[in-house]
Amino acid sequence: MTDIDSSKKAYLFLHGNMNLHEKMLKSIASNGFKKENAIMGNPKQAGEVGDYMIQLWPPGPNPDHIKVQKITAVEQCEPEGVIGVWKGVSKEDLFKIKIE
């Protein structure tokens, strides 16, 4: 398991599955993240290098895990659709958390 910097922000992407928000918070907290640093992802504001992008995966009605990624680069870009400015964010896959 990768070491987590719990002082960094964790941007959550639920892909429309708001019913899994609390379950996701509990799961990431048990894997080293602080709930108070968990922020809903916003297409108008990307995170910073070193922050985390945490997504229910795969997107859609039946995700089966949580994908944890670390932001490695952020480039200015024109916002695109629901992805918005996150289009310019590069990230590295760290690990997966099974949804129980």
Summary of the structure (lengths in Angstrom):
residues: 100
radius of gyration: 12.7
end to end distance: 18.6
largest distance: 37.1
contacts: 266
relative contact order: 0.25
helix: 19%
strand: 37%
